[in-house]
Amino acid sequence: MKHWQKRAVEIFPGVLVYTTLIGAIVLSFIRPLWMVYFIMVFDLYWLLRILYFIPFLLASWSRYRKAIRRDWQADVERLPGYDKVRHLIFLPTYKEDANVIRDTLESLDACTYPSKRMVIVLAGEERDQENFRKISEELVPAFADHFAELLVTLHPKNLPNEIPGKGSNLNWAANQIVPGLIEHGYDPDNVIVSSFDVDTIVHPQYFSCLSYSYLTVPEPTRSSYQPVALYNNNLWESPAAVRVAMFGTTFWLMTELARPEGMMTFSSHSMSLRMLVDVGYWQKDIVSEDSRIFLQGLVHYDGHYRVTPIHLPVSMDTVMTGSYGKALVALYKQLRRWAWGVENLPYMVEAFRGRPNMSRGVKFAWLFKQMEGMFTWATAPFLIFILGYLPFWVAPERFRNFAVFQNTPFTLQWLMRFAMIGLFVSAGLALTLLPPRPAHYSRPYAYAIAMLQWALLPVTFIVFGAVPALDAQTRLMLGKYLGFNVSPKRKKELLKT
């Protein structure tokens, strides 16, 4: 793809979003009736979308509840090929506290799946060399005997054709570790690779369930494996807006898990080593490495690649800086980084053009899903909560006696009331996913507050939904590419409790 063609694709999402938002404002003044009809149709579409998603969310939640009660280790031990499966787990880290990494290693060691069949790679950054060496010197001797191997890599800084971040760190670590493992007899077809955020606390049965799925699904090397992402490690100490945003992410992912034919991987997930070797590991010049590695597999295998749901949780930290205001700023930056997944669109267009054996239907479906997701992320909250009311505020007096002008506000109110079903379902399910309240969190009426916090949804929907998505698409449109920022997690004083 030529440079101007790539720039045209990068500009397109932002232009589409700004055309919609600016058009909605202009039409509210010059064609208010058109805008009223548009908002009625859009709100109805959004209601139908919510009603469509709720059954998938409930189905995924039901499967989650069943999965956490099942003895996966007993089941997987009875399967042929169980003894051949090995796990390679990458833990890229940058400026993390030793206690965060210790918690992660302890959770891996506590799994029902034998930890002696796990190879752990602690992947540090030269930019954080002094801190990382102290951590590795403390933790490697303490945990080395608990796993098949506990290896350490140090990603050099300022390498060419890279941007600092998780993707480039993973690329370096894999290139340092994988050839040696294969040389020592590890079969890429029997090795499951997990790319985890370093604060990931796995469910005790996660690797048992993952191994079971790997041994039972068709063509296991042609699939990534996505667990339920919870942000429970420090949830009780987080600001209410952060909790709502993180639960929103969890519910979106659970809905995707119930219809995985169109989903990409997100955050901590797993895949086969065979696929990683085939695609050349993670790309080192992108931010959204979690979704991009799935797309690399999709492209390499001409569309014959998928996501297999794992209905067990992995838990991570919410953003936490010790200050309410700073936590909200950190949350915004984290969500903007997630929204930077819009950078996948130019990659998809260029990569799909070079794969004549991939069906046009598959190409169109993935491109449409990418565009539709980015578009609604950046526009729907503005249209529903702000711009949808603009024509009623600014329309000339001659329009105000029209029946449609008098009746539409009541219609919109009822549509939004029906849409509140999604809010009540989310609030109820969130209570079932809350971690036990820690002893040091003595705030009264904690569970009542956990319910009432969902009243913040319209605000978080805009400030921590549409705005960071619009920010990301604007940056891509202007060619001001986003770098990788590490979200601050648990406060050190909380780590000691």
C-alpha positions, 0 to 999 in steps of 0.5 A, spaced: 500 500 500 502 506 498 503 512 503 497 516 500 493 510 500 495 508 507 493 515 510 487 515 506 485 509 510 487 512 517 483 518 515 477 515 514 474 513 521 475 520 523 472 523 517 466 519 518 465 520 525 466 528 525 461 528 519 456 524 523 457 529 529 458 535 525 452 533 521 448 532 527 449 539 530 448 543 523 441 539 521 439 541 528 439 548 526 437 548 519 433 541 518 431 540 525 425 535 523 430 531 519 434 530 525 428 528 529 427 523 525 434 520 525 435 520 532 428 516 533 431 511 528 438 511 532 435 510 539 430 505 536 436 501 533 440 502 540 434 499 544 434 493 539 442 492 540 441 492 547 435 487 547 440 483 542 446 483 546 442 482 553 441 474 552 448 473 549 451 476 556 446 472 560 448 466 556 456 467 557 454 469 565 451 462 565 457 459 562 461 462 567 458 460 573 458 453 570 465 453 568 468 456 575 464 450 578 467 444 574 473 440 575 477 441 569 483 438 571 480 431 573 476 432 566 483 434 562 487 428 565 482 423 562 484 426 555 489 423 550 495 427 549 494 431 556 501 429 557 504 432 551 501 439 553 506 444 555 505 452 557 509 458 555 507 464 559 510 471 557 509 476 563 512 483 560 513 488 565 515 495 566 516 499 572 512 494 576 512 493 583 515 486 586 509 484 590 505 485 583 509 480 580 510 475 586 502 475 586 502 473 579 507 467 580 504 465 586 497 464 582 500 460 577 504 456 582 497 455 585 493 452 579 491 445 579 494 444 572 502 442 574 506 448 574 512 443 572 509 443 565 509 451 565 515 455 562 515 462 565 518 468 561 519 474 565 520 480 560 523 486 563 525 493 559 532 496 559 529 502 560 527 500 567 533 495 568 535 497 575 528 496 578 527 489 574 534 486 576 532 487 583 526 484 582 528 478 578 534 477 583 529 476 588 523 472 585 527 468 580 531 464 586 524 464 590 520 461 584 525 457 579 524 450 582 516 451 582 516 451 574 519 447 569 523 454 567 523 461 570 527 465 564 528 472 564 529 477 558 531 484 558 528 488 552 534 493 549 531 500 548 532 504 542 532 498 537 530 500 530 523 499 527 520 499 534 515 503 539 517 502 546 511 497 549 508 490 550 508 488 543 516 490 542 517 487 548 514 480 547 517 480 540 524 480 543 522 475 548 519 470 544 525 471 539 530 470 545 526 464 548 522 460 543 528 457 538 532 454 544 525 451 547 524 448 540 531 446 540 530 442 546 524 438 544 518 443 545 513 441 539 510 448 537 503 444 536 503 442 543 505 448 546 500 453 548 502 460 549 499 465 554 500 473 553 499 476 560 499 483 563 504 482 569 498 483 574 494 477 571 491 473 577 489 466 573 483 462 576 486 456 579 483 452 574 484 456 568 490 452 565 486 446 566 480 448 562 485 451 557 488 445 556 482 441 555 479 446 550 486 445 546 485 438 546 478 438 544 477 443 539 478 442 532 484 444 529 487 447 536 493 451 532 488 455 528 485 458 534 486 463 540 483 462 547 480 468 550 478 468 558 473 472 561 477 479 563 475 481 570 479 487 574 478 485 581 485 485 584 484 492 587 476 493 585 474 495 592 479 501 592 478 504 585 473 510 584 466 508 582 467 511 575 473 506 574 469 500 577 463 502 572 468 502 566 472 496 568 465 492 569 463 495 562 469 492 559 468 485 562 460 485 560 462 487 553 467 481 553 462 476 555 457 478 550 463 477 545 465 470 548 457 468 547 458 469 539 466 468 538 465 468 530 466 475 530 471 477 536 478 478 536 483 477 542 483 482 548 488 483 554 490 477 557 489 471 552 492 464 550 494 461 543 498 456 540 506 456 539 505 454 532 501 460 530 506 464 533 512 461 529 508 461 523 506 469 523 513 471 526 511 473 533 508 479 535 509 485 531 514 490 534 511 497 532 504 497 534 500 499 541 494 494 540 498 487 540 493 483 543 488 484 537 493 485 532 496 478 534 489 475 532 489 478 526 496 476 524 493 469 525 487 471 521 491 473 515 496 468 515 491 462 515 487 466 509 481 467 514 481 460 517 483 462 524 478 463 530 477 465 538 475 459 542 472 462 549 474 460 555 469 461 560 474 462 566 476 469 569 483 472 569 483 478 574 487 484 573 488 491 576 484 497 575 488 503 574 490 506 581 494 512 583 492 513 590 489 520 587 481 520 585 483 525 580 489 522 577 486 515 577 481 518 572 486 521 568 489 514 568 483 511 566 482 515 560 489 514 558 488 506 558 481 507 554 484 511 549 490 506 548 484 501 547 481 505 542 487 505 539 485 499 536 483 503 530 490 502 528 488 495 526 484 498 520 489 500 515 493 493 517 487 489 515 486 493 508 493 492 506 493 485 509 487 483 506 489 486 499 495 481 499 491 475 501 487 472 494 485 466 497 481 469 503 474 470 501 471 476 500 465 475 505 470 474 510 474 480 508 468 484 508 465 481 515 471 483 519 472 490 516 465 492 517 465 489 524 472 494 525 469 500 522 462 499 526 465 498 532 470 504 532 464 508 529 459 507 534 464 507 540 465 514 538 458 517 536 453 513 540 454 516 547 454 523 544 448 522 539 444 519 545 445 523 551 447 530 548 445 531 540 439 527 540 436 533 544 439 539 541 434 540 535 428 541 541 433 546 544 435 550 538 429 549 533 425 555 530 419 556 533 415 555 527 417 547 528 415 547 535 407 546 534 408 540 529 406 533 532 412 530 531 416 535 535 411 535 541 411 527 541 418 525 540 421 527 547 416 522 550 417 517 545 425 518 546 424 518 554 420 511 553 425 508 548 431 510 554 427 507 559 426 500 555 434 501 554 435 501 562 434 494 562 441 493 560 443 498 566 439 493 571 442 487 568 449 490 568 448 492 575 445 485 578 451 481 574 456 486 577 454 484 584 455 477 582 462 478 580 465 482 585 471 479 589 470 479 597 471 485 600 478 486 603 478 487 611 481 493 610 475 496 606 471 498 612 466 503 608 459 502 610 453 500 605 459 498 600 454 493 596 449 499 596 454 503 593 456 498 588 449 498 585 448 506 586 455 507 582 451 505 575 447 511 575 454 514 573 453 510 566 451 516 562 457 520 564 462 514 563 459 512 557 461 519 554 467 521 558 470 514 558 467 511 552 466 516 546 471 521 548 477 517 548 475 513 542 474 520 538 481 522 541 484 516 538 481 516 531 483 524 531 490 522 532 490 517 527 486 522 522 492 527 523 497 522 523 499 523 530 500 516 532 499 514 539 505 511 543 504 505 549 503 508 556 503 503 562 497 504 566 499 505 574 496 500 578 496 498 585 498 503 590 504 500 594 501 501 601 495 497 598 500 492 596 503 491 603 496 490 607 
